[in-house]
């Protein structure tokens, strides 16, 4: 999911079997050694023989103690890789779902359901942005939008494991003449991944991205770009721009970054559609609320999505659809949630998007959202 520049954007269980070994104990009754008699000794007709008996306790089945991995034990890369593995599977499913006539609502719910089935959690609502829409379109609970012939469709998917995120996106065309536009963003992302390493500056990456996109006679979108990732933080303080001439910030090892590029046939500047806002994020600074539905909505958000963006659709599963919309509008007006409005280029323009998550370690990098990494 893209970071917007301000204008005014299981746990795997480590099997640590603590196998309680119940040893078989042998209780031996010593044979009484017979002393040589010094004189005749009267005994009973039958001599009792002391036998050795084995008292065996029942062996208990081995118990497996489940130890939750933590970054302190395994390191964050373990979590980033697991989130990426889930994202790869979900992305494959989504490619099969995105087709002419498909419901955007059904695509969103299919992807989000698959994330949960695979043991992941949502890092943000699935985005399905069509044509000139660049980012932040996620289906409403009563959405009737479908993909049509001629559309160019961007799908942005986020998975998190214990707060560590895999963020990845792809573009599919159902028209003619879109091949170079898609290639522009894909090649820009690939070049940025090849370039990224500890110590490189964000401006150097942005310059490479812009040069490649412009070589296809398209424009990069200035306000959108990649971003730093951290535990429970989708958009960290470092932005990786799509353009040159930005502040030079050095990237560090043992950090994750989303490399995210956008190419457009339009102006390269975004229009914010404030009336179309379906994605939000909780403001941690709370104030007293008077509206009961808003109180309930905030409780749902705190319990399930406190660190990450959420959508109207998810809240409507706990409240009714009209009540959810009213509650979220109230919370936004009270600055209790942040809005992520739908972002678009000019009408009749087309936008492509490509994104992968990269973890920097030493002098190497791991692309967590690509197979065979």
C-alpha positions in Angstrom: 0.0 0.0 0.0 1.5 3.3 -1.1 2.8 6.0 1.2 1.6 9.4 0.2 3.8 12.5 0.6 2.2 15.2 2.7 1.0 18.0 0.4 -1.2 20.4 1.6 0.0 9.5 2.5 1.6 -18.9 12.8 3.2 -16.9 14.4 5.3 -19.8 13.4 5.5 -22.0 16.2 8.9 -23.3 17.0 8.5 -26.8 18.0 10.4 -27.0 21.2 9.4 -30.3 22.3 9.9 -30.6 26.0 9.6 -34.3 26.0 8.9 -35.5 29.4 10.8 -38.7 29.5 9.2 -41.0 31.9 12.0 -43.5 32.7 11.2 -47.0 33.5 12.4 -47.6 37.0 13.4 -51.0 38.2 12.6 -51.8 41.7 14.7 -54.8 42.6 14.2 -56.8 45.7 17.6 -58.2 46.5 17.9 -62.0 46.9 18.7 -62.9 50.4 22.2 -64.4 50.3 22.2 -67.8 52.0 24.8 -68.1 54.8 26.7 -71.4 55.1 25.1 -73.1 58.1 27.5 -74.0 60.9 25.0 -76.4 62.3 21.9 -78.2 61.3 19.0 -75.8 60.6 15.4 -76.6 60.7 13.4 -75.0 57.8 9.9 -75.1 56.5 9.3 -77.7 53.8 9.1 -75.2 51.0 11.9 -72.7 50.6 10.7 -69.3 49.5 12.7 -67.9 46.6 13.1 -64.2 46.6 12.4 -63.0 43.0 13.3 -59.8 41.2 10.3 -57.8 40.2 10.1 -54.9 37.7 7.7 -52.2 38.6 7.1 -50.3 35.4 5.3 -47.0 35.4 3.1 -46.2 32.4 5.0 -44.2 29.8 3.3 -40.9 29.2 3.0 -39.7 25.6 5.5 -37.0 24.8 4.1 -33.5 25.2 5.1 -30.8 22.8 5.5 -27.4 24.3 4.7 -24.7 21.8 7.1 -21.8 22.0 6.0 -18.6 20.2 8.8 -17.1 18.1 9.7 -13.6 18.9 11.9 -11.1 17.1 14.4 -11.4 20.0 14.8 -15.1 19.4 14.4 -15.5 15.7 14.9 -12.0 14.3 12.3 -10.0 12.3 13.4 -11.5 9.0 11.7 -14.7 9.9 8.3 -12.9 10.2 8.8 -10.9 7.0 9.6 -14.1 5.1 6.5 -15.8 6.5 4.2 -12.9 5.6 5.8 -12.8 2.2 5.1 -16.5 1.6 1.4 -15.9 2.3 1.3 -12.8 0.1 2.8 -14.8 -2.8 0.0 -17.5 -2.5 -2.7 -14.8 -2.2 -1.4 -12.9 -5.2 -1.6 -16.0 -7.3 -5.2 -16.5 -6.2 -6.0 -12.9 -7.0 -4.6 -13.1 -10.5 -7.1 -15.9 -11.2 -9.9 -13.8 -9.8 -9.2 -10.5 -11.6 -11.1 -10.8 -14.9 -13.7 -9.1 -17.0 -17.1 -9.2 -15.3 -15.6 -9.9 -11.8 -17.0 -8.1 -8.8 -14.4 -5.9 -7.0 -16.2 -6.7 -3.7 -15.8 -10.5 -4.4 -12.1 -10.0 -5.3 -11.4 -8.1 -2.1 -13.2 -10.6 0.1 -11.5 -13.6 -1.6 -8.0 -12.2 -1.1 -8.7 -11.2 2.5 -10.3 -14.6 3.3 -7.3 -16.4 1.9 -4.9 -14.4 4.1 -6.7 -15.5 7.2 -6.9 -19.2 6.0 -3.2 -19.2 5.6 -2.6 -18.0 9.1 -1.9 -14.3 8.3 -3.5 -11.1 9.3 -4.5 -8.1 7.3 -1.9 -5.3 7.0 -4.5 -3.1 5.2 -7.7 -3.7 3.2 -7.1 -5.2 -0.3 -7.0 -2.4 -2.9 -8.4 -2.8 -6.4 -7.8 0.5 -8.2 -9.0 0.8 -11.8 -7.8 3.0 -14.7 -7.0 6.5 -13.5 -7.5 5.5 -9.9 -4.0 5.1 -8.4 -4.6 3.9 -4.8 -6.8 3.4 -1.8 -9.9 1.9 -3.5 -11.2 -1.0 -1.5 -14.7 -2.3 -2.0 -17.6 -1.0 0.2 -19.9 -3.6 1.8 -22.6 -2.8 -0.8 -20.2 -2.2 -3.8 -21.4 -3.0 -7.2 -18.3 -2.1 -9.2 -17.2 -4.7 -11.8 -14.1 -5.0 -14.0 -14.9 -4.2 -17.7 -13.2 -4.8 -21.0 -10.5 -2.2 -21.6 -9.8 -1.6 -17.9 -6.3 -1.6 -16.4 -6.5 -3.0 -12.8 -4.1 -2.6 -9.9 -4.3 -5.0 -7.0 -2.4 -4.1 -3.8 -2.2 -6.7 -1.0 -0.9 -6.5 2.5 -0.2 -9.4 5.0 1.2 -9.1 8.5 2.6 -11.7 10.9 3.0 -10.4 14.5 3.0 -6.9 13.0 5.7 -7.6 10.3 4.4 -6.7 6.9 4.5 -8.0 3.3 3.3 -5.3 0.9 3.0 -6.2 -2.8 1.1 -5.1 -5.8 0.6 -5.9 -9.5 -1.3 -4.6 -12.6 -3.4 -6.5 -15.1 -4.7 -5.1 -18.4 -8.0 -6.0 -20.1 -7.4 -3.6 -23.0 -5.0 -2.9 -25.8 -2.1 -0.6 -25.7 -1.3 -1.0 -22.0 1.7 -3.3 -22.3 4.3 -0.5 -22.1 2.6 1.2 -19.2 2.6 -2.0 -17.1 6.2 -2.7 -18.2 7.3 0.8 -17.1 6.3 0.3 -13.5 7.5 -3.3 -13.4 10.9 -2.5 -14.8 11.2 0.5 -12.4 10.5 -1.7 -9.4 13.0 -4.3 -10.6 15.7 -1.8 -11.1 15.1 -0.3 -7.7 15.4 -3.7 -6.1 18.6 -4.4 -8.0 20.0 -1.1 -6.7 18.8 -1.1 -3.1 21.4 -2.0 -0.4 22.4 -0.6 3.0 24.0 2.9 2.6 22.3 3.8 -0.7 20.2 7.0 -0.6 16.5 7.3 -1.3 17.2 10.0 -4.0 19.5 7.6 -5.9 16.7 5.1 -6.0 14.1 7.7 -7.0 16.3 8.9 -9.8 16.5 5.4 -11.2 12.8 4.9 -11.0 11.9 8.2 -12.7 14.5 7.6 -15.5 13.1 4.2 -16.3 9.4 5.3 -16.3 10.2 8.3 -18.5 12.1 6.1 -20.9 8.7 4.5 -21.7 7.2 8.0 -22.3 5.2 7.9 -19.1 5.4 9.9 -15.9 6.0 8.8 -12.3 3.5 9.8 -9.7 5.3 12.3 -7.5 3.1 12.0 -4.4 3.3 8.2 -4.1 6.2 5.9 -3.5 7.7 3.1 -1.4 8.1 3.3 2.3 9.9 1.9 5.3 8.2 -1.0 7.2 8.6 -1.9 10.8 6.7 -3.9 13.4 3.1 -2.7 13.7 4.0 0.2 11.3 2.9 0.1 7.7 4.3 3.5 6.7 7.6 4.2 8.5 9.3 7.6 8.4 11.4 6.9 5.3 9.8 7.3 1.9 11.4 5.9 -1.2 10.3 8.3 -3.9 9.3 7.7 -7.5 11.1 10.9 -8.6 14.5 12.5 -8.5 15.5 15.6 -6.6 14.3 14.6 -3.2 16.1 14.5 0.2 18.9 12.1 0.4 18.3 9.6 3.2 20.6 6.6 3.6 18.9 3.2 4.0 20.1 0.9 6.8 20.6 -2.8 7.2 18.2 -5.0 9.1 15.3 -2.9 7.9 12.4 -3.7 5.5 11.2 -1.4 2.7 8.3 -1.6 0.2 9.6 -0.7 -3.3 6.5 0.7 -4.9 6.3 2.4 -8.3 3.5 4.1 -10.3 3.6 5.0 -13.9 0.9 7.2 -15.5 -0.2 8.5 -18.9 -1.6 11.5 -17.1 -0.1 14.4 -15.2 1.7 12.5 -12.5 0.0 14.6 -9.9 -2.8 13.2 -7.7 -6.4 14.3 -7.1 -7.8 13.5 -3.7 -11.4 12.4 -3.8 -12.4 13.3 -0.2 -16.0 12.1 -0.8 -14.7 8.7 -1.7 -13.0 7.4 1.4 -13.3 3.7 2.4 -10.0 3.2 4.2 -9.2 4.6 7.7 -6.6 4.3 10.5 -7.1 4.8 14.2 -5.7 7.9 15.9 -4.2 6.7 19.2 -5.2 9.9 20.9 -8.7 9.3 22.1 -11.4 11.8 23.2 -14.8 11.1 24.8 -17.5 10.3 22.3 -21.2 11.0 22.5 -22.5 8.8 19.7 -23.1 5.2 20.8 -22.4 3.7 17.4 -19.1 5.6 17.2 -18.1 4.2 20.7 -18.9 0.7 19.5 -17.0 1.2 16.2 -14.0 2.4 18.1 -14.0 -0.6 20.4 -14.1 -2.9 17.4 -11.2 -1.0 15.8 -9.1 -1.1 19.0 -9.7 -4.8 19.4 -8.9 -5.8 15.9 -7.1 -3.1 13.8 -5.5 -0.7 16.2 -2.1 -0.7 14.4 -3.2 -1.0 10.8 -5.6 0.6 8.3 -9.1 -0.9 8.1 -12.2 -0.4 5.8 -15.8 0.3 6.2 -16.6 -3.2 5.1 -14.9 -4.8 8.1 -16.7 -2.5 10.6 -20.0 -3.2 8.9 -19.7 -6.9 9.8 -20.0 -5.8 13.5 -22.5 -3.0 12.9 -25.1 -2.6 10.2 -23.9 -1.0 6.9 -25.6 2.4 7.5 -24.6 2.5 11.1 -20.9 1.7 10.2 -20.9 4.5 7.7 -22.4 7.0 10.1 -20.0 6.0 12.9 -16.9 6.2 10.8 -17.9 9.6 9.4 -18.4 10.8 13.0 -15.0 9.4 14.1 -13.3 11.0 11.1 -14.9 14.4 11.8 -13.7 14.1 15.4 -10.2 13.3 14.2 -10.4 9.9 15.9 -9.5 8.1 12.7 -7.3 9.2 9.7 -8.8 9.1 6.3 -7.1 7.5 3.3 -9.1 9.0 0.4 -9.2 7.5 -3.1 -6.3 8.9 -5.1 -6.6 9.4 -8.8 -4.8 11.1 -11.8 -6.8 13.1 -14.3 -9.9 11.7 -16.0 -9.1 9.3 -18.9 -5.5 8.8 -17.8 -4.2 5.3 -17.0 -2.0 4.3 -14.1 0.1 1.1 -13.5 1.6 -0.1 -10.2 4.3 -2.6 -9.2 5.5 -3.4 -5.7 7.6 -5.8 -3.6 8.9 -5.9 -0.1 12.7 -6.0 0.5 14.6 -6.8 3.7 18.2 -5.5 3.8 20.7 -7.6 5.7 24.4 -6.8 5.6 25.4 -6.3 2.0 22.5 -8.4 0.7 18.7 -8.2 0.3 15.8 -10.6 0.5 12.8 -9.9 -1.6 10.1 -11.5 0.6 7.2 -11.2 -1.9 8.9 -13.0 -4.8 9.1 -16.8 -5.0 12.5 -18.6 -4.8 14.2 -15.9 -2.7 
